[in-house]
């Protein structure tokens, strides 16, 4: 849980422009239905220069 919170904090800091121009974060959400149940998925990301940071839950 701490790792997830740390990654969210890092993505927020990167997106706010603390080290330069602010960047727009991206978000993808989906739901898949299979015989074993319903599975939600969410990913948050941002791209800063050549670095692409994505957090998937």
Biopython code that builds the backbone (N, CA, C, O; Angstrom):
import numpy as np
from Bio.PDB.StructureBuilder import StructureBuilder

atoms = [
    (1, "UNK", "N", (0.821, -1.185, 0.000)),
    (1, "UNK", "CA", (0.000, 0.000, 0.000)),
    (1, "UNK", "C", (0.873, 1.260, 0.000)),
    (1, "UNK", "O", (0.550, 2.240, -0.672)),
    (2, "UNK", "N", (1.970, 1.233, 0.749)),
    (2, "UNK", "CA", (2.858, 2.390, 0.796)),
    (2, "UNK", "C", (3.496, 2.647, -0.563)),
    (2, "UNK", "O", (3.710, 3.795, -0.952)),
    (3, "UNK", "N", (3.794, 1.577, -1.277)),
    (3, "UNK", "CA", (4.396, 1.722, -2.599)),
    (3, "UNK", "C", (3.428, 2.414, -3.546)),
    (3, "UNK", "O", (3.830, 3.293, -4.308)),
    (4, "UNK", "N", (2.162, 2.031, -3.507)),
    (4, "UNK", "CA", (1.155, 2.648, -4.365)),
    (4, "UNK", "C", (1.017, 4.130, -4.033)),
    (4, "UNK", "O", (0.958, 4.962, -4.939)),
    (5, "UNK", "N", (0.967, 4.468, -2.756)),
    (5, "UNK", "CA", (0.853, 5.864, -2.351)),
    (5, "UNK", "C", (2.089, 6.660, -2.769)),
    (5, "UNK", "O", (1.974, 7.816, -3.176)),
    (6, "UNK", "N", (3.259, 6.053, -2.672)),
    (6, "UNK", "CA", (4.481, 6.734, -3.085)),
    (6, "UNK", "C", (4.484, 6.980, -4.590)),
    (6, "UNK", "O", (4.926, 8.036, -5.042)),
    (7, "UNK", "N", (3.998, 6.025, -5.364)),
    (7, "UNK", "CA", (3.947, 6.187, -6.815)),
    (7, "UNK", "C", (2.935, 7.267, -7.206)),
    (7, "UNK", "O", (3.181, 8.036, -8.135)),
    (8, "UNK", "N", (1.809, 7.328, -6.511)),
    (8, "UNK", "CA", (0.821, 8.376, -6.776)),
    (8, "UNK", "C", (1.407, 9.746, -6.436)),
    (8, "UNK", "O", (1.206, 10.708, -7.177)),
    (9, "UNK", "N", (2.125, 9.835, -5.328)),
    (9, "UNK", "CA", (2.752, 11.101, -4.946)),
    (9, "UNK", "C", (3.789, 11.520, -5.976)),
    (9, "UNK", "O", (3.881, 12.701, -6.310)),
    (10, "UNK", "N", (4.573, 10.575, -6.487)),
    (10, "UNK", "CA", (5.576, 10.881, -7.502)),
    (10, "UNK", "C", (4.920, 11.349, -8.796)),
    (10, "UNK", "O", (5.387, 12.304, -9.416)),
    (11, "UNK", "N", (3.855, 10.692, -9.203)),
    (11, "UNK", "CA", (3.140, 11.099, -10.424)),
    (11, "UNK", "C", (2.532, 12.490, -10.261)),
    (11, "UNK", "O", (2.540, 13.286, -11.200)),
    (12, "UNK", "N", (2.007, 12.782, -9.080)),
    (12, "UNK", "CA", (1.423, 14.098, -8.820)),
    (12, "UNK", "C", (2.497, 15.176, -8.849)),
    (12, "UNK", "O", (2.288, 16.239, -9.434)),
    (13, "UNK", "N", (3.634, 14.920, -8.231)),
    (13, "UNK", "CA", (4.728, 15.882, -8.227)),
    (13, "UNK", "C", (5.246, 16.123, -9.635)),
    (13, "UNK", "O", (5.549, 17.258, -10.003)),
    (14, "UNK", "N", (5.348, 15.076, -10.410)),
    (14, "UNK", "CA", (5.813, 15.207, -11.789)),
    (14, "UNK", "C", (4.827, 16.018, -12.614)),
    (14, "UNK", "O", (5.233, 16.854, -13.421)),
    (15, "UNK", "N", (3.553, 15.782, -12.422)),
    (15, "UNK", "CA", (2.527, 16.453, -13.225)),
    (15, "UNK", "C", (2.307, 17.906, -12.823)),
    (15, "UNK", "O", (1.795, 18.684, -13.628)),
    (16, "UNK", "N", (2.673, 18.297, -11.614)),
    (16, "UNK", "CA", (2.375, 19.656, -11.164)),
    (16, "UNK", "C", (3.330, 20.695, -11.712)),
    (16, "UNK", "O", (3.056, 21.891, -11.612)),
    (17, "UNK", "N", (4.438, 20.273, -12.287)),
    (17, "UNK", "CA", (5.385, 21.219, -12.855)),
    (17, "UNK", "C", (6.396, 21.736, -11.857)),
    (17, "UNK", "O", (6.960, 22.810, -12.067)),
    (18, "UNK", "N", (6.648, 21.011, -10.777)),
    (18, "UNK", "CA", (7.607, 21.461, -9.775)),
    (18, "UNK", "C", (9.016, 21.562, -10.347)),
    (18, "UNK", "O", (9.823, 22.346, -9.848)),
    (19, "UNK", "N", (9.324, 20.795, -11.374)),
    (19, "UNK", "CA", (10.657, 20.813, -11.965)),
    (19, "UNK", "C", (10.673, 21.442, -13.358)),
    (19, "UNK", "O", (11.657, 21.291, -14.082)),
    (20, "UNK", "N", (9.629, 22.129, -13.741)),
    (20, "UNK", "CA", (9.568, 22.751, -15.066)),
    (20, "UNK", "C", (8.126, 22.997, -15.463)),
    (20, "UNK", "O", (7.270, 23.263, -14.619)),
    (21, "UNK", "N", (7.871, 22.905, -16.749)),
    (21, "UNK", "CA", (6.519, 23.106, -17.264)),
    (21, "UNK", "C", (5.573, 22.020, -16.758)),
    (21, "UNK", "O", (5.963, 20.854, -16.693)),
    (22, "UNK", "N", (4.341, 22.372, -16.399)),
    (22, "UNK", "CA", (3.373, 21.351, -15.998)),
    (22, "UNK", "C", (2.971, 20.491, -17.191)),
    (22, "UNK", "O", (2.899, 20.973, -18.322)),
    (23, "UNK", "N", (2.714, 19.230, -16.930)),
    (23, "UNK", "CA", (2.277, 18.298, -17.967)),
    (23, "UNK", "C", (0.891, 17.789, -17.619)),
    (23, "UNK", "O", (0.499, 17.779, -16.452)),
    (24, "UNK", "N", (0.158, 17.371, -18.627)),
    (24, "UNK", "CA", (-1.192, 16.871, -18.404)),
    (24, "UNK", "C", (-1.148, 15.365, -18.173)),
    (24, "UNK", "O", (-0.661, 14.627, -19.030)),
    (25, "UNK", "N", (-1.645, 14.898, -17.037)),
    (25, "UNK", "CA", (-1.685, 13.454, -16.794)),
    (25, "UNK", "C", (-2.772, 12.796, -17.641)),
    (25, "UNK", "O", (-3.712, 13.455, -18.084)),
    (26, "UNK", "N", (-2.633, 11.502, -17.858)),
    (26, "UNK", "CA", (-3.645, 10.746, -18.594)),
    (26, "UNK", "C", (-4.245, 9.687, -17.680)),
    (26, "UNK", "O", (-3.615, 9.254, -16.714)),
    (27, "UNK", "N", (-5.471, 9.274, -17.996)),
    (27, "UNK", "CA", (-6.144, 8.255, -17.201)),
    (27, "UNK", "C", (-6.934, 7.341, -18.124)),
    (27, "UNK", "O", (-7.605, 7.795, -19.051)),
    (28, "UNK", "N", (-6.840, 6.056, -17.856)),
    (28, "UNK", "CA", (-7.628, 5.060, -18.570)),
    (28, "UNK", "C", (-8.353, 4.208, -17.545)),
    (28, "UNK", "O", (-7.783, 3.832, -16.520)),
    (29, "UNK", "N", (-9.613, 3.905, -17.825)),
    (29, "UNK", "CA", (-10.392, 3.056, -16.921)),
    (29, "UNK", "C", (-11.178, 2.060, -17.758)),
    (29, "UNK", "O", (-11.609, 2.359, -18.872)),
    (30, "UNK", "N", (-11.354, 0.879, -17.203)),
    (30, "UNK", "CA", (-12.108, -0.129, -17.932)),
    (30, "UNK", "C", (-12.667, -1.184, -17.002)),
    (30, "UNK", "O", (-12.267, -1.300, -15.844)),
    (31, "UNK", "N", (-13.591, -1.943, -17.533)),
    (31, "UNK", "CA", (-14.199, -3.047, -16.800)),
    (31, "UNK", "C", (-14.265, -4.234, -17.747)),
    (31, "UNK", "O", (-14.753, -4.117, -18.871)),
    (32, "UNK", "N", (-13.770, -5.378, -17.284)),
    (32, "UNK", "CA", (-13.890, -6.585, -18.089)),
    (32, "UNK", "C", (-14.764, -7.592, -17.357)),
    (32, "UNK", "O", (-14.640, -7.781, -16.147)),
    (33, "UNK", "N", (-15.638, -8.226, -18.102)),
    (33, "UNK", "CA", (-16.538, -9.226, -17.545)),
    (33, "UNK", "C", (-16.130, -10.579, -18.098)),
    (33, "UNK", "O", (-16.124, -10.787, -19.312)),
    (34, "UNK", "N", (-15.790, -11.493, -17.211)),
    (34, "UNK", "CA", (-15.384, -12.841, -17.588)),
    (34, "UNK", "C", (-16.237, -13.838, -16.806)),
    (34, "UNK", "O", (-16.954, -13.446, -15.886)),
    (35, "UNK", "N", (-16.169, -15.098, -17.153)),
    (35, "UNK", "CA", (-16.916, -16.101, -16.386)),
    (35, "UNK", "C", (-16.530, -16.154, -14.903)),
    (35, "UNK", "O", (-17.318, -16.593, -14.065)),
    (36, "UNK", "N", (-15.300, -15.699, -14.587)),
    (36, "UNK", "CA", (-14.883, -15.723, -13.188)),
    (36, "UNK", "C", (-15.249, -14.451, -12.426)),
    (36, "UNK", "O", (-14.984, -14.363, -11.227)),
    (37, "UNK", "N", (-15.850, -13.467, -13.091)),
    (37, "UNK", "CA", (-16.298, -12.264, -12.392)),
    (37, "UNK", "C", (-16.028, -10.989, -13.162)),
    (37, "UNK", "O", (-15.610, -11.016, -14.320)),
    (38, "UNK", "N", (-16.273, -9.877, -12.501)),
    (38, "UNK", "CA", (-16.075, -8.552, -13.073)),
    (38, "UNK", "C", (-14.763, -8.003, -12.525)),
    (38, "UNK", "O", (-14.519, -8.057, -11.319)),
    (39, "UNK", "N", (-13.913, -7.471, -13.418)),
    (39, "UNK", "CA", (-12.603, -6.988, -13.020)),
    (39, "UNK", "C", (-12.409, -5.556, -13.507)),
    (39, "UNK", "O", (-12.268, -5.330, -14.708)),
    (40, "UNK", "N", (-12.401, -4.573, -12.579)),
    (40, "UNK", "CA", (-12.143, -3.190, -12.987)),
    (40, "UNK", "C", (-10.641, -2.956, -13.143)),
    (40, "UNK", "O", (-9.834, -3.630, -12.502)),
    (41, "UNK", "N", (-10.275, -2.012, -13.986)),
    (41, "UNK", "CA", (-8.869, -1.634, -14.134)),
    (41, "UNK", "C", (-8.772, -0.127, -14.322)),
    (41, "UNK", "O", (-9.619, 0.494, -14.963)),
    (42, "UNK", "N", (-7.724, 0.442, -13.749)),
    (42, "UNK", "CA", (-7.482, 1.875, -13.851)),
    (42, "UNK", "C", (-5.982, 2.078, -14.030)),
    (42, "UNK", "O", (-5.181, 1.419, -13.367)),
    (43, "UNK", "N", (-5.604, 2.980, -14.917)),
    (43, "UNK", "CA", (-4.203, 3.346, -15.040)),
    (43, "UNK", "C", (-4.086, 4.860, -15.140)),
    (43, "UNK", "O", (-4.870, 5.519, -15.822)),
    (44, "UNK", "N", (-3.091, 5.394, -14.446)),
    (44, "UNK", "CA", (-2.796, 6.812, -14.455)),
    (44, "UNK", "C", (-1.389, 6.971, -15.003)),
    (44, "UNK", "O", (-0.508, 6.170, -14.693)),
    (45, "UNK", "N", (-1.175, 7.978, -15.800)),
    (45, "UNK", "CA", (0.152, 8.144, -16.366)),
    (45, "UNK", "C", (0.455, 9.571, -16.736)),
    (45, "UNK", "O", (-0.427, 10.428, -16.792)),
    (46, "UNK", "N", (1.726, 9.803, -16.987)),
    (46, "UNK", "CA", (2.195, 11.092, -17.468)),
    (46, "UNK", "C", (3.468, 10.872, -18.263)),
    (46, "UNK", "O", (4.183, 9.896, -18.035)),
    (47, "UNK", "N", (3.752, 11.756, -19.181)),
    (47, "UNK", "CA", (4.949, 11.648, -19.999)),
    (47, "UNK", "C", (5.737, 12.931, -19.855)),
    (47, "UNK", "O", (5.220, 14.021, -20.099)),
    (48, "UNK", "N", (7.000, 12.795, -19.453)),
    (48, "UNK", "CA", (7.892, 13.935, -19.287)),
    (48, "UNK", "C", (9.126, 13.649, -20.134)),
    (48, "UNK", "O", (9.957, 12.816, -19.774)),
    (49, "UNK", "N", (9.237, 14.338, -21.246)),
    (49, "UNK", "CA", (10.356, 14.086, -22.156)),
    (49, "UNK", "C", (10.323, 12.652, -22.632)),
    (49, "UNK", "O", (9.288, 12.179, -23.102)),
    (50, "UNK", "N", (11.447, 11.947, -22.517)),
    (50, "UNK", "CA", (11.483, 10.554, -22.961)),
    (50, "UNK", "C", (10.959, 9.573, -21.909)),
    (50, "UNK", "O", (10.887, 8.374, -22.178)),
    (51, "UNK", "N", (10.596, 10.052, -20.728)),
    (51, "UNK", "CA", (10.159, 9.177, -19.640)),
    (51, "UNK", "C", (8.645, 9.119, -19.595)),
    (51, "UNK", "O", (7.974, 10.151, -19.589)),
    (52, "UNK", "N", (8.109, 7.909, -19.565)),
    (52, "UNK", "CA", (6.675, 7.685, -19.479)),
    (52, "UNK", "C", (6.392, 6.946, -18.182)),
    (52, "UNK", "O", (6.825, 5.805, -18.023)),
    (53, "UNK", "N", (5.683, 7.561, -17.258)),
    (53, "UNK", "CA", (5.390, 6.987, -15.948)),
    (53, "UNK", "C", (3.929, 6.569, -15.920)),
    (53, "UNK", "O", (3.038, 7.395, -16.114)),
    (54, "UNK", "N", (3.680, 5.269, -15.674)),
    (54, "UNK", "CA", (2.324, 4.738, -15.652)),
    (54, "UNK", "C", (2.128, 3.948, -14.359)),
    (54, "UNK", "O", (2.976, 3.146, -13.968)),
    (55, "UNK", "N", (1.003, 4.191, -13.712)),
    (55, "UNK", "CA", (0.621, 3.458, -12.513)),
    (55, "UNK", "C", (-0.686, 2.750, -12.807)),
    (55, "UNK", "O", (-1.698, 3.402, -13.061)),
    (56, "UNK", "N", (-0.680, 1.438, -12.776)),
    (56, "UNK", "CA", (-1.879, 0.663, -13.057)),
    (56, "UNK", "C", (-2.405, -0.002, -11.800)),
    (56, "UNK", "O", (-1.636, -0.563, -11.019)),
    (57, "UNK", "N", (-3.703, 0.060, -11.605)),
    (57, "UNK", "CA", (-4.346, -0.576, -10.452)),
    (57, "UNK", "C", (-5.373, -1.558, -10.942)),
    (57, "UNK", "O", (-6.038, -2.210, -10.137)),
]
sb = StructureBuilder()
sb.init_structure("model")
sb.init_model(0)
sb.init_chain("A")
sb.init_seg("    ")
for serial, (resi, resn, name, xyz) in enumerate(atoms, 1):
    if name == "N":
        sb.init_residue(resn, " ", resi, " ")
    sb.init_atom(name, np.array(xyz, "f"), 0.0, 1.0, " ", f" {name:<3s}", serial, name[0])
structure = sb.get_structure()
